[in-house]
Amino acid sequence: MRRIVDLTVPIEEHWRYGFKVTPVKTHANGDPWQNASYNLESHWYTHIDAPLHFDPNGESLDAYPIQDWAITDCLVLDFSDCGDNTAITAEMLEKANERFRDRHFDSLLIRTDRARKAEWTSTEYWDNSPYLTEDAGIWLKNYHPKLVGYDFAQDYAIRKIRTMKPGDEIPQPVHEHVLKQGKILQIEYITNLWEIGSPVCQLIALPLNTQHADGSQIRVIAVVEE
């Protein structure tokens, strides 16, 4: 039997993003149809990063043919037992991958179950998130999947964006090694990884078909065979 798990956070009003829905036509006003306008930036909510996001000379999303990566065999590396502010290292990734070392997967998901420990809509979700160390970013680059996804803020400094001031530096070594150097697409802010119930699944990831994009909202689902 095939089971579908939606790994995408809902697009709704959120303190970090300033998302608003504005009615344009409504049945209540007697309009013949109903529609709304809304504002979205390319790195809000569950989204995919292309190298152009972090590298002025990097490739945009449409440089990656969707048939190469939209449907992949995926390995879920489980760190669901890690607490707040846990540093996930290359050694920890290697250990989690130990039983699968003889098989290479085109996509990796790093699971911490962050949304079970802090509400996605809260500042706590970011402020005390687990994170990947620089050597973990190098490990991911060297594994060289086509796609890697996270259910937490993978760079420690992402938590500082909320309070940053002009001129503040926000070092992001995972972006540097995975996205810029490795040219590996990465999906940020996925959820529900605990519902997969298996270390292996098929991952389906479909972004908006925007051209020359540095990133895009994306619908991500896991397909689990039972």
N, CA and C atoms as a LAMMPS dump frame, in Angstrom:
ITEM: TIMESTEP
0
ITEM: NUMBER OF ATOMS
678
ITEM: BOX BOUNDS ff ff ff
-5.0000000000000000e+02 5.0000000000000000e+02
-5.0000000000000000e+02 5.0000000000000000e+02
-5.0000000000000000e+02 5.0000000000000000e+02
ITEM: ATOMS id mol type element x y z
1 1 1 N 0.836 -1.186 0
2 1 2 C 0 0 0
3 1 3 C 0.879 1.247 0
4 2 1 N 0.451 2.257 -0.693
5 2 2 C 1.208 3.502 -0.794
6 2 3 C 0.592 4.567 0.11
7 3 1 N 1.441 5.222 0.9
8 3 2 C 0.978 6.26 1.811
9 3 3 C 1.678 7.577 1.48
10 4 1 N 0.917 8.677 1.536
11 4 2 C 1.435 10 1.209
12 4 3 C 1.558 10.818 2.488
13 5 1 N 2.706 11.451 2.678
14 5 2 C 2.924 12.343 3.816
15 5 3 C 3.279 13.727 3.279
16 6 1 N 2.48 14.721 3.636
17 6 2 C 2.745 16.096 3.223
18 6 3 C 3.797 16.702 4.146
19 7 1 N 4.904 17.159 3.589
20 7 2 C 6.018 17.694 4.37
21 7 3 C 6.083 19.217 4.323
22 8 1 N 5.014 19.856 3.877
23 8 2 C 4.999 21.286 3.598
24 8 3 C 4.27 22.057 4.69
25 9 1 N 4.882 23.125 5.188
26 9 2 C 4.192 23.954 6.182
27 9 3 C 3.112 24.778 5.485
28 10 1 N 2.025 25.112 6.203
29 10 2 C 0.969 25.917 5.586
30 10 3 C 1.413 27.364 5.371
31 11 1 N 0.934 27.952 4.302
32 11 2 C 1.183 29.371 4.044
33 11 3 C 0.06 30.162 4.698
34 12 1 N 0.388 30.809 5.805
35 12 2 C -0.578 31.558 6.595
36 12 3 C 0.135 32.74 7.232
37 13 1 N -0.626 33.648 7.823
38 13 2 C -0.001 34.817 8.44
39 13 3 C 1.043 34.376 9.46
40 14 1 N 2.191 35.066 9.451
41 14 2 C 3.352 34.609 10.234
42 14 3 C 4.198 35.83 10.575
43 15 1 N 4.692 35.882 11.818
44 15 2 C 5.459 37.042 12.271
45 15 3 C 6.716 37.278 11.441
46 16 1 N 7.3 36.209 10.921
47 16 2 C 8.57 36.369 10.219
48 16 3 C 8.393 36.869 8.79
49 17 1 N 7.268 36.586 8.198
50 17 2 C 7.144 36.778 6.763
51 17 3 C 6.219 37.908 6.333
52 18 1 N 5.318 38.34 7.164
53 18 2 C 4.441 39.44 6.766
54 18 3 C 3.485 39.076 5.65
55 19 1 N 3.111 37.802 5.59
56 19 2 C 2.201 37.339 4.54
57 19 3 C 0.789 37.84 4.814
58 20 1 N 0.151 38.4 3.788
59 20 2 C -1.214 38.905 3.903
60 20 3 C -2.028 38.459 2.688
61 21 1 N -3.275 38.125 2.945
62 21 2 C -4.219 37.81 1.875
63 21 3 C -5.212 38.968 1.788
64 22 1 N -5.368 39.514 0.588
65 22 2 C -6.268 40.642 0.382
66 22 3 C -7.36 40.251 -0.603
67 23 1 N -8.621 40.275 -0.192
68 23 2 C -9.695 39.959 -1.136
69 23 3 C -9.723 40.95 -2.293
70 24 1 N -9.901 40.44 -3.474
71 24 2 C -10.026 41.283 -4.674
72 24 3 C -11.476 41.29 -5.135
73 25 1 N -12.034 40.12 -5.351
74 25 2 C -13.457 39.973 -5.639
75 25 3 C -14.024 38.947 -4.665
76 26 1 N -15.24 39.155 -4.208
77 26 2 C -15.842 38.236 -3.248
78 26 3 C -17.305 37.998 -3.585
79 27 1 N -17.775 36.814 -3.243
80 27 2 C -19.197 36.524 -3.392
81 27 3 C -20.02 37.415 -2.476
82 28 1 N -19.468 37.748 -1.291
83 28 2 C -20.192 38.588 -0.342
84 28 3 C -20.488 39.97 -0.911
85 29 1 N -19.613 40.441 -1.809
86 29 2 C -19.825 41.748 -2.444
87 29 3 C -20.633 41.649 -3.726
88 30 1 N -21.095 40.431 -4.044
89 30 2 C -21.902 40.249 -5.24
90 30 3 C -21.102 40.063 -6.508
91 31 1 N -19.801 39.819 -6.382
92 31 2 C -18.98 39.598 -7.576
93 31 3 C -19.279 38.221 -8.17
94 32 1 N -19.109 38.062 -9.478
95 32 2 C -19.451 36.786 -10.114
96 32 3 C -18.458 35.666 -9.803
97 33 1 N -17.318 36 -9.3
98 33 2 C -16.35 34.998 -8.858
99 33 3 C -15.554 35.579 -7.685
100 34 1 N -14.809 34.715 -7.005
101 34 2 C -14.027 35.151 -5.849
102 34 3 C -12.558 34.893 -6.099
103 35 1 N -11.723 35.882 -5.794
104 35 2 C -10.278 35.705 -5.857
105 35 3 C -9.603 36.691 -4.92
106 36 1 N -8.327 36.413 -4.624
107 36 2 C -7.58 37.226 -3.671
108 36 3 C -6.164 37.44 -4.182
109 37 1 N -5.531 38.47 -3.674
110 37 2 C -4.11 38.685 -3.947
111 37 3 C -3.333 38.441 -2.662
112 38 1 N -2.07 38.051 -2.813
113 38 2 C -1.23 37.828 -1.646
114 38 3 C 0.219 38.054 -2.022
115 39 1 N 1.01 38.376 -1.003
116 39 2 C 2.431 38.667 -1.201
117 39 3 C 3.275 37.481 -0.75
118 40 1 N 4.222 37.102 -1.576
119 40 2 C 5.153 36.024 -1.234
120 40 3 C 6.554 36.402 -1.702
121 41 1 N 7.545 36.127 -0.866
122 41 2 C 8.929 36.207 -1.297
123 41 3 C 9.446 34.789 -1.52
124 42 1 N 10.483 34.67 -2.303
125 42 2 C 10.905 33.356 -2.798
126 42 3 C 11.492 32.44 -1.726
127 43 1 N 11.78 32.987 -0.543
128 43 2 C 12.355 32.155 0.521
129 43 3 C 11.501 32.183 1.787
130 44 1 N 10.216 32.313 1.596
131 44 2 C 9.263 32.231 2.694
132 44 3 C 8.653 30.831 2.747
133 45 1 N 8.362 30.379 3.95
134 45 2 C 7.696 29.085 4.17
135 45 3 C 8.543 27.929 3.599
136 46 1 N 7.92 26.792 3.342
137 46 2 C 8.683 25.683 2.757
138 46 3 C 9.107 26.1 1.35
139 47 1 N 10.409 26.134 1.135
140 47 2 C 10.909 26.65 -0.143
141 47 3 C 12.208 25.944 -0.516
142 48 1 N 12.576 26.121 -1.761
143 48 2 C 13.819 25.55 -2.273
144 48 3 C 14.794 26.663 -2.602
145 49 1 N 16.07 26.443 -2.25
146 49 2 C 17.146 27.377 -2.56
147 49 3 C 17.892 26.91 -3.804
148 50 1 N 18.096 27.818 -4.737
149 50 2 C 19.039 27.606 -5.836
150 50 3 C 20.337 28.334 -5.493
151 51 1 N 21.467 27.932 -6.07
152 51 2 C 22.736 28.583 -5.733
153 51 3 C 22.723 30.106 -5.872
154 52 1 N 21.929 30.636 -6.799
155 52 2 C 21.858 32.084 -6.984
156 52 3 C 21.441 32.801 -5.703
157 53 1 N 20.737 32.133 -4.834
158 53 2 C 20.319 32.717 -3.559
159 53 3 C 21.515 33.176 -2.737
160 54 1 N 22.61 32.435 -2.813
161 54 2 C 23.766 32.688 -1.952
162 54 3 C 25.009 33.101 -2.724
163 55 1 N 24.968 32.961 -4.028
164 55 2 C 26.142 33.207 -4.86
165 55 3 C 25.738 34.08 -6.044
166 56 1 N 26.282 35.292 -6.162
167 56 2 C 25.898 36.164 -7.283
168 56 3 C 26.192 35.565 -8.651
169 57 1 N 27.093 34.596 -8.688
170 57 2 C 27.408 33.914 -9.946
171 57 3 C 26.786 32.522 -10.021
172 58 1 N 25.923 32.212 -9.065
173 58 2 C 25.331 30.88 -9.001
174 58 3 C 24.206 30.685 -9.996
175 59 1 N 23.846 29.43 -10.201
176 59 2 C 22.79 29.102 -11.156
177 59 3 C 21.419 29.315 -10.543
178 60 1 N 20.472 29.661 -11.395
179 60 2 C 19.096 29.826 -10.954
180 60 3 C 18.38 28.476 -10.981
181 61 1 N 17.179 28.447 -10.442
182 61 2 C 16.464 27.19 -10.275
183 61 3 C 16.167 26.503 -11.605
184 62 1 N 15.866 27.284 -12.633
185 62 2 C 15.518 26.668 -13.91
186 62 3 C 16.728 26.063 -14.622
187 63 1 N 17.93 26.261 -14.073
188 63 2 C 19.116 25.599 -14.631
189 63 3 C 19.19 24.127 -14.213
190 64 1 N 18.301 23.728 -13.296
191 64 2 C 18.248 22.349 -12.816
192 64 3 C 17.016 21.672 -13.418
193 65 1 N 17.167 20.883 -14.48
194 65 2 C 15.999 20.251 -15.109
195 65 3 C 15.197 19.447 -14.094
196 66 1 N 13.916 19.718 -14.021
197 66 2 C 13.091 19.14 -12.966
198 66 3 C 13.046 17.619 -13.029
199 67 1 N 13.226 17.059 -14.224
200 67 2 C 13.195 15.596 -14.338
201 67 3 C 14.395 14.95 -13.654
202 68 1 N 15.427 15.745 -13.325
203 68 2 C 16.621 15.196 -12.686
204 68 3 C 16.489 15.055 -11.176
205 69 1 N 15.54 15.782 -10.572
206 69 2 C 15.536 15.805 -9.111
207 69 3 C 14.155 15.873 -8.458
208 70 1 N 13.097 16.019 -9.214
209 70 2 C 11.771 16.206 -8.615
210 70 3 C 11.244 14.937 -7.951
211 71 1 N 11.656 13.771 -8.435
212 71 2 C 11.266 12.498 -7.838
213 71 3 C 12.541 11.715 -7.557
214 72 1 N 12.816 11.474 -6.278
215 72 2 C 14.078 10.834 -5.909
216 72 3 C 13.857 9.788 -4.818
217 73 1 N 14.767 8.824 -4.769
218 73 2 C 14.861 7.937 -3.615
219 73 3 C 15.556 8.717 -2.504
220 74 1 N 14.967 8.681 -1.317
221 74 2 C 15.381 9.586 -0.249
222 74 3 C 15.728 8.821 1.018
223 75 1 N 16.766 9.281 1.692
224 75 2 C 17.161 8.76 2.998
225 75 3 C 16.878 9.821 4.048
226 76 1 N 16.181 9.426 5.11
227 76 2 C 15.899 10.318 6.231
228 76 3 C 16.892 10.016 7.354
229 77 1 N 17.747 10.972 7.667
230 77 2 C 18.719 10.826 8.752
231 77 3 C 18.083 11.375 10.029
232 78 1 N 17.944 10.511 11.018
233 78 2 C 17.098 10.787 12.177
234 78 3 C 17.882 11.336 13.361
235 79 1 N 17.598 12.598 13.698
236 79 2 C 18.133 13.232 14.904
237 79 3 C 16.98 13.757 15.76
238 80 1 N 15.9 13.013 15.76
239 80 2 C 14.699 13.461 16.458
240 80 3 C 14.879 13.526 17.971
241 81 1 N 15.92 12.885 18.479
242 81 2 C 16.153 12.912 19.919
243 81 3 C 17.019 14.089 20.354
244 82 1 N 17.442 14.926 19.419
245 82 2 C 18.313 16.043 19.79
246 82 3 C 17.488 17.166 20.417
247 83 1 N 18.077 17.836 21.385
248 83 2 C 17.386 18.91 22.087
249 83 3 C 17.666 20.273 21.482
250 84 1 N 17.201 21.297 22.169
251 84 2 C 17.422 22.667 21.73
252 84 3 C 18.916 22.957 21.59
253 85 1 N 19.235 23.726 20.567
254 85 2 C 20.604 24.209 20.348
255 85 3 C 21.635 23.104 20.171
256 86 1 N 21.185 21.92 19.789
257 86 2 C 22.116 20.813 19.544
258 86 3 C 22.896 21.049 18.254
259 87 1 N 24.216 20.883 18.329
260 87 2 C 25.062 20.962 17.141
261 87 3 C 25.143 19.574 16.509
262 88 1 N 24.685 19.458 15.269
263 88 2 C 24.745 18.196 14.539
264 88 3 C 26.019 18.214 13.693
265 89 1 N 26.913 17.296 13.969
266 89 2 C 28.245 17.301 13.366
267 89 3 C 28.36 16.296 12.224
268 90 1 N 29.472 16.387 11.51
269 90 2 C 29.752 15.421 10.445
270 90 3 C 29.828 14.011 11.006
271 91 1 N 30.417 13.85 12.179
272 91 2 C 30.511 12.536 12.802
273 91 3 C 29.123 11.961 13.071
274 92 1 N 28.214 12.793 13.506
275 92 2 C 26.843 12.347 13.772
276 92 3 C 26.129 11.962 12.481
277 93 1 N 26.355 12.733 11.412
278 93 2 C 25.761 12.383 10.121
279 93 3 C 26.313 11.06 9.61
280 94 1 N 27.604 10.876 9.758
281 94 2 C 28.237 9.629 9.309
282 94 3 C 27.681 8.432 10.074
283 95 1 N 27.494 8.597 11.369
284 95 2 C 26.948 7.514 12.182
285 95 3 C 25.515 7.197 11.78
286 96 1 N 24.708 8.247 11.532
287 96 2 C 23.321 8.037 11.123
288 96 3 C 23.233 7.343 9.767
289 97 1 N 24.236 7.567 8.94
290 97 2 C 24.256 6.976 7.593
291 97 3 C 24.9 5.592 7.576
292 98 1 N 25.434 5.13 8.698
293 98 2 C 26.244 3.921 8.747
294 98 3 C 25.549 2.721 8.111
295 99 1 N 24.302 2.478 8.452
296 99 2 C 23.629 1.279 7.941
297 99 3 C 23.304 1.376 6.458
298 100 1 N 23.453 2.562 5.881
299 100 2 C 23.141 2.757 4.462
300 100 3 C 24.39 3.145 3.666
301 101 1 N 25.564 2.899 4.234
302 101 2 C 26.786 3.383 3.602
303 101 3 C 27.054 2.747 2.25
304 102 1 N 26.458 1.589 1.963
305 102 2 C 26.679 0.927 0.681
306 102 3 C 25.65 1.341 -0.373
307 103 1 N 24.82 2.289 -0.044
308 103 2 C 23.814 2.761 -0.986
309 103 3 C 23.801 4.285 -0.998
310 104 1 N 23.81 4.857 -2.179
311 104 2 C 23.762 6.313 -2.301
312 104 3 C 22.343 6.747 -2.646
313 105 1 N 21.866 7.801 -1.983
314 105 2 C 20.529 8.334 -2.226
315 105 3 C 20.637 9.692 -2.917
316 106 1 N 19.705 9.953 -3.823
317 106 2 C 19.715 11.231 -4.538
318 106 3 C 19.207 12.382 -3.686
319 107 1 N 18.475 12.075 -2.611
320 107 2 C 18.045 13.135 -1.704
321 107 3 C 18.217 12.684 -0.261
322 108 1 N 18.491 13.662 0.588
323 108 2 C 18.622 13.448 2.026
324 108 3 C 17.693 14.408 2.755
325 109 1 N 17.045 13.924 3.791
326 109 2 C 16.291 14.779 4.699
327 109 3 C 16.902 14.65 6.08
328 110 1 N 17.163 15.78 6.732
329 110 2 C 17.717 15.786 8.079
330 110 3 C 16.56 16.071 9.033
331 111 1 N 16.251 15.083 9.857
332 111 2 C 15.071 15.137 10.723
333 111 3 C 15.433 15.457 12.171
334 112 1 N 14.81 16.502 12.724
335 112 2 C 14.953 16.803 14.154
336 112 3 C 13.602 16.915 14.854
337 113 1 N 12.516 16.844 14.091
338 113 2 C 11.158 17.009 14.637
339 113 3 C 10.994 18.358 15.322
340 114 1 N 11.608 19.383 14.758
341 114 2 C 11.589 20.707 15.395
342 114 3 C 10.165 21.203 15.65
343 115 1 N 9.265 20.979 14.724
344 115 2 C 7.905 21.508 14.872
345 115 3 C 7.096 20.781 15.941
346 116 1 N 7.591 19.646 16.425
347 116 2 C 6.94 18.97 17.551
348 116 3 C 7.405 19.547 18.888
349 117 1 N 8.518 20.268 18.857
350 117 2 C 9.121 20.791 20.083
351 117 3 C 8.885 22.29 20.255
352 118 1 N 8.616 22.967 19.167
353 118 2 C 8.323 24.399 19.203
354 118 3 C 7.395 24.706 18.031
355 119 1 N 6.379 25.495 18.294
356 119 2 C 5.421 25.835 17.241
357 119 3 C 6.121 26.539 16.083
358 120 1 N 5.796 26.108 14.878
359 120 2 C 6.357 26.715 13.667
360 120 3 C 6.123 28.216 13.637
361 121 1 N 5.031 28.678 14.221
362 121 2 C 4.686 30.101 14.198
363 121 3 C 5.358 30.899 15.305
364 122 1 N 6.14 30.257 16.173
365 122 2 C 6.757 30.939 17.311
366 122 3 C 8.195 31.346 17.013
367 123 1 N 8.676 32.368 17.722
368 123 2 C 10.09 32.732 17.602
369 123 3 C 10.982 31.632 18.189
370 124 1 N 10.461 30.878 19.134
371 124 2 C 11.199 29.779 19.754
372 124 3 C 11.665 28.762 18.717
373 125 1 N 10.868 28.571 17.681
374 125 2 C 11.214 27.601 16.63
375 125 3 C 12.619 27.888 16.092
376 126 1 N 12.925 29.165 15.904
377 126 2 C 14.232 29.558 15.377
378 126 3 C 15.265 29.769 16.485
379 127 1 N 14.853 30.439 17.558
380 127 2 C 15.824 30.939 18.532
381 127 3 C 16.631 29.843 19.214
382 128 1 N 16.066 28.656 19.366
383 128 2 C 16.78 27.557 20.028
384 128 3 C 16.833 26.307 19.155
385 129 1 N 16.875 26.518 17.872
386 129 2 C 16.881 25.406 16.923
387 129 3 C 18.181 24.616 16.979
388 130 1 N 18.119 23.302 16.745
389 130 2 C 19.365 22.583 16.421
390 130 3 C 19.971 23.193 15.156
391 131 1 N 21.2 22.865 14.883
392 131 2 C 21.856 23.411 13.699
393 131 3 C 22.965 22.465 13.262
394 132 1 N 23.401 22.634 12.028
395 132 2 C 24.503 21.843 11.483
396 132 3 C 25.807 22.612 11.634
397 133 1 N 26.848 21.924 12.052
398 133 2 C 28.17 22.53 12.123
399 133 3 C 28.754 22.66 10.709
400 134 1 N 29.834 23.404 10.621
401 134 2 C 30.46 23.571 9.303
402 134 3 C 30.925 22.236 8.742
403 135 1 N 31.482 21.371 9.578
404 135 2 C 31.94 20.083 9.04
405 135 3 C 30.763 19.212 8.604
406 136 1 N 29.597 19.423 9.198
407 136 2 C 28.403 18.721 8.72
408 136 3 C 28.013 19.214 7.328
409 137 1 N 28.141 20.52 7.106
410 137 2 C 27.893 21.056 5.767
411 137 3 C 28.851 20.467 4.741
412 138 1 N 30.095 20.294 5.139
413 138 2 C 31.086 19.684 4.24
414 138 3 C 30.734 18.221 3.977
415 139 1 N 30.274 17.514 5.012
416 139 2 C 29.866 16.123 4.839
417 139 3 C 28.738 16.029 3.811
418 140 1 N 27.756 16.895 3.918
419 140 2 C 26.642 16.882 2.962
420 140 3 C 27.135 17.187 1.547
421 141 1 N 28.026 18.16 1.44
422 141 2 C 28.584 18.486 0.117
423 141 3 C 29.291 17.282 -0.474
424 142 1 N 30.063 16.588 0.334
425 142 2 C 30.83 15.455 -0.163
426 142 3 C 29.959 14.235 -0.452
427 143 1 N 28.836 14.1 0.253
428 143 2 C 27.882 13.039 -0.074
429 143 3 C 27.28 13.299 -1.456
430 144 1 N 27.108 14.538 -1.78
431 144 2 C 26.638 15.045 -3.073
432 144 3 C 25.286 14.462 -3.494
433 145 1 N 24.266 14.691 -2.698
434 145 2 C 22.921 14.385 -3.188
435 145 3 C 22.493 15.437 -4.198
436 146 1 N 21.422 15.171 -4.893
437 146 2 C 20.853 16.201 -5.768
438 146 3 C 20.08 17.237 -4.957
439 147 1 N 19.623 16.789 -3.791
440 147 2 C 18.697 17.59 -3.005
441 147 3 C 18.88 17.244 -1.528
442 148 1 N 18.861 18.255 -0.671
443 148 2 C 18.884 18.004 0.771
444 148 3 C 17.854 18.918 1.423
445 149 1 N 17.145 18.389 2.421
446 149 2 C 16.111 19.169 3.082
447 149 3 C 16.247 19.103 4.586
448 150 1 N 15.725 20.135 5.268
449 150 2 C 15.861 20.259 6.713
450 150 3 C 14.508 20.625 7.322
451 151 1 N 14.267 20.132 8.541
452 151 2 C 13.06 20.552 9.25
453 151 3 C 13.408 21.484 10.412
454 152 1 N 14.504 22.207 10.279
455 152 2 C 15.002 23.124 11.307
456 152 3 C 15.869 24.162 10.611
457 153 1 N 16.242 25.199 11.35
458 153 2 C 17.113 26.237 10.781
459 153 3 C 18.544 25.725 10.785
460 154 1 N 19.038 25.309 9.625
461 154 2 C 20.253 24.492 9.562
462 154 3 C 21.538 25.255 9.86
463 155 1 N 21.554 26.563 9.683
464 155 2 C 22.723 27.362 10.048
465 155 3 C 22.453 28.082 11.36
466 156 1 N 23.389 28.016 12.279
467 156 2 C 23.19 28.616 13.603
468 156 3 C 22.766 30.08 13.507
469 157 1 N 23.4 30.824 12.621
470 157 2 C 23.18 32.27 12.573
471 157 3 C 21.817 32.659 12.02
472 158 1 N 21.069 31.712 11.461
473 158 2 C 19.732 32.052 10.961
474 158 3 C 18.885 32.639 12.086
475 159 1 N 19.102 32.184 13.307
476 159 2 C 18.333 32.696 14.445
477 159 3 C 18.585 34.187 14.684
478 160 1 N 19.703 34.689 14.191
479 160 2 C 20.057 36.092 14.426
480 160 3 C 19.398 37.044 13.42
481 161 1 N 18.807 36.493 12.364
482 161 2 C 18.196 37.343 11.345
483 161 3 C 17.09 38.193 11.955
484 162 1 N 16.385 37.638 12.918
485 162 2 C 15.248 38.332 13.531
486 162 3 C 15.664 39.637 14.205
487 163 1 N 16.864 39.672 14.757
488 163 2 C 17.297 40.843 15.522
489 163 3 C 18.513 41.537 14.9
490 164 1 N 18.864 41.16 13.679
491 164 2 C 20.065 41.727 13.07
492 164 3 C 19.907 43.219 12.804
493 165 1 N 21.031 43.91 12.844
494 165 2 C 21.089 45.341 12.558
495 165 3 C 21.919 45.556 11.295
496 166 1 N 21.759 46.683 10.638
497 166 2 C 22.567 46.946 9.434
498 166 3 C 24.055 46.76 9.722
499 167 1 N 24.715 46.017 8.857
500 167 2 C 26.14 45.76 9.015
501 167 3 C 26.464 44.473 9.744
502 168 1 N 25.468 43.871 10.405
503 168 2 C 25.71 42.597 11.087
504 168 3 C 26.019 41.501 10.07
505 169 1 N 26.977 40.642 10.408
506 169 2 C 27.29 39.497 9.556
507 169 3 C 26.485 38.294 10.012
508 170 1 N 25.971 37.536 9.048
509 170 2 C 25.205 36.334 9.328
510 170 3 C 25.906 35.172 8.612
511 171 1 N 26.958 34.604 9.209
512 171 2 C 27.691 33.519 8.536
513 171 3 C 26.825 32.268 8.429
514 172 1 N 26.802 31.679 7.258
515 172 2 C 25.981 30.497 7.014
516 172 3 C 26.82 29.441 6.292
517 173 1 N 27.645 28.711 7.019
518 173 2 C 28.557 27.755 6.379
519 173 3 C 27.851 26.613 5.668
520 174 1 N 26.649 26.217 6.121
521 174 2 C 25.942 25.153 5.416
522 174 3 C 25.527 25.645 4.025
523 175 1 N 24.994 26.861 3.959
524 175 2 C 24.699 27.447 2.653
525 175 3 C 25.969 27.517 1.801
526 176 1 N 27.067 27.911 2.424
527 176 2 C 28.327 28.065 1.7
528 176 3 C 28.786 26.742 1.092
529 177 1 N 28.779 25.68 1.874
530 177 2 C 29.315 24.406 1.402
531 177 3 C 28.319 23.627 0.548
532 178 1 N 27.068 23.577 0.976
533 178 2 C 26.077 22.771 0.259
534 178 3 C 25.587 23.491 -0.984
535 179 1 N 25.128 24.699 -0.806
536 179 2 C 24.466 25.416 -1.899
537 179 3 C 25.468 26.048 -2.864
538 180 1 N 26.413 26.81 -2.33
539 180 2 C 27.339 27.543 -3.194
540 180 3 C 28.423 26.645 -3.775
541 181 1 N 29.154 25.932 -2.914
542 181 2 C 30.253 25.1 -3.401
543 181 3 C 29.756 23.794 -4.012
544 182 1 N 28.828 23.13 -3.332
545 182 2 C 28.33 21.848 -3.822
546 182 3 C 27.303 21.957 -4.925
547 183 1 N 26.702 23.152 -5.072
548 183 2 C 25.649 23.377 -6.072
549 183 3 C 24.502 22.387 -5.907
550 184 1 N 24.22 22.09 -4.635
551 184 2 C 23.164 21.141 -4.28
552 184 3 C 21.929 21.93 -3.875
553 185 1 N 20.814 21.64 -4.477
554 185 2 C 19.562 22.296 -4.11
555 185 3 C 19.214 21.94 -2.668
556 186 1 N 18.682 22.922 -1.941
557 186 2 C 18.28 22.617 -0.575
558 186 3 C 16.882 23.154 -0.277
559 187 1 N 16.122 22.344 0.46
560 187 2 C 14.762 22.698 0.84
561 187 3 C 14.744 23.027 2.327
562 188 1 N 14.228 24.192 2.647
563 188 2 C 14.184 24.649 4.026
564 188 3 C 12.755 24.625 4.568
565 189 1 N 12.661 24.332 5.868
566 189 2 C 11.416 24.408 6.639
567 189 3 C 10.363 23.415 6.169
568 190 1 N 10.783 22.169 6.064
569 190 2 C 9.823 21.086 5.888
570 190 3 C 9.344 20.641 7.269
571 191 1 N 8.331 19.808 7.301
572 191 2 C 7.76 19.366 8.57
573 191 3 C 7.195 17.964 8.414
574 192 1 N 6.667 17.423 9.513
575 192 2 C 5.976 16.121 9.518
576 192 3 C 6.88 14.944 9.178
577 193 1 N 8.185 15.087 9.324
578 193 2 C 9.069 13.958 8.997
579 193 3 C 8.8 12.757 9.895
580 194 1 N 8.279 12.999 11.087
581 194 2 C 7.963 11.898 11.999
582 194 3 C 6.846 11.011 11.469
583 195 1 N 6.06 11.518 10.52
584 195 2 C 4.959 10.733 9.979
585 195 3 C 5.399 9.768 8.88
586 196 1 N 6.624 9.906 8.408
587 196 2 C 7.103 9.001 7.355
588 196 3 C 7.219 7.586 7.9
589 197 1 N 7.768 7.444 9.095
590 197 2 C 7.819 6.138 9.743
591 197 3 C 8.787 5.159 9.121
592 198 1 N 9.697 5.64 8.326
593 198 2 C 10.673 4.789 7.647
594 198 3 C 11.907 5.63 7.341
595 199 1 N 13.1 5.041 7.364
596 199 2 C 14.287 5.81 6.993
597 199 3 C 14.422 6.027 5.492
598 200 1 N 13.589 5.34 4.723
599 200 2 C 13.681 5.435 3.261
600 200 3 C 12.293 5.722 2.694
601 201 1 N 12.234 6.617 1.741
602 201 2 C 10.972 6.927 1.073
603 201 3 C 11.278 7.454 -0.319
604 202 1 N 10.23 7.671 -1.066
605 202 2 C 10.358 8.409 -2.319
606 202 3 C 9.962 9.846 -2.034
607 203 1 N 10.779 10.78 -2.47
608 203 2 C 10.521 12.191 -2.236
609 203 3 C 10.065 12.838 -3.534
610 204 1 N 8.972 13.578 -3.456
611 204 2 C 8.472 14.339 -4.601
612 204 3 C 8.458 15.807 -4.21
613 205 1 N 9.15 16.626 -4.974
614 205 2 C 9.311 18.038 -4.651
615 205 3 C 9.066 18.871 -5.905
616 206 1 N 8.025 19.711 -5.876
617 206 2 C 7.62 20.461 -7.063
618 206 3 C 7.532 21.95 -6.758
619 207 1 N 8.489 22.73 -7.246
620 207 2 C 8.45 24.175 -7.033
621 207 3 C 7.562 24.857 -8.072
622 208 1 N 7.28 26.118 -7.828
623 208 2 C 6.629 26.929 -8.851
624 208 3 C 7.558 27.056 -10.057
625 209 1 N 6.975 27.178 -11.226
626 209 2 C 7.761 27.25 -12.457
627 209 3 C 8.152 28.696 -12.765
628 210 1 N 8.839 29.318 -11.799
629 210 2 C 9.329 30.676 -12.005
630 210 3 C 10.681 30.623 -12.709
631 211 1 N 10.91 31.569 -13.574
632 211 2 C 12.125 31.571 -14.384
633 211 3 C 13.199 32.463 -13.753
634 212 1 N 14.455 32.016 -13.872
635 212 2 C 15.616 32.766 -13.384
636 212 3 C 15.515 33.03 -11.887
637 213 1 N 14.936 32.085 -11.15
638 213 2 C 14.628 32.286 -9.739
639 213 3 C 15.78 31.867 -8.836
640 214 1 N 15.954 32.604 -7.731
641 214 2 C 16.915 32.217 -6.698
642 214 3 C 16.307 31.214 -5.726
643 215 1 N 14.996 31.021 -5.825
644 215 2 C 14.295 30.067 -4.974
645 215 3 C 12.81 30.13 -5.26
646 216 1 N 12.054 29.275 -4.582
647 216 2 C 10.62 29.221 -4.845
648 216 3 C 9.923 28.449 -3.732
649 217 1 N 8.662 28.816 -3.468
650 217 2 C 7.83 27.939 -2.66
651 217 3 C 7.748 26.583 -3.361
652 218 1 N 7.603 25.531 -2.55
653 218 2 C 7.633 24.186 -3.102
654 218 3 C 6.707 23.285 -2.29
655 219 1 N 5.984 22.424 -2.972
656 219 2 C 5.191 21.407 -2.297
657 219 3 C 6.009 20.137 -2.252
658 220 1 N 6.166 19.59 -1.051
659 220 2 C 7.035 18.434 -0.85
660 220 3 C 6.213 17.329 -0.197
661 221 1 N 6.251 16.132 -0.788
662 221 2 C 5.567 14.995 -0.184
663 221 3 C 6.514 13.785 -0.161
664 222 1 N 6.3 12.93 0.827
665 222 2 C 6.991 11.646 0.892
666 222 3 C 6.007 10.555 0.517
667 223 1 N 6.462 9.629 -0.29
668 223 2 C 5.657 8.46 -0.652
669 223 3 C 6.299 7.256 0.022
670 224 1 N 5.501 6.583 0.852
671 224 2 C 5.999 5.457 1.63
672 224 3 C 5.282 4.191 1.2
673 225 1 N 6.039 3.171 0.849
674 225 2 C 5.467 1.881 0.484
675 225 3 C 5.364 1.012 1.728
676 226 1 N 4.168 0.482 1.978
677 226 2 C 3.958 -0.349 3.177
678 226 3 C 3.387 -1.697 2.805
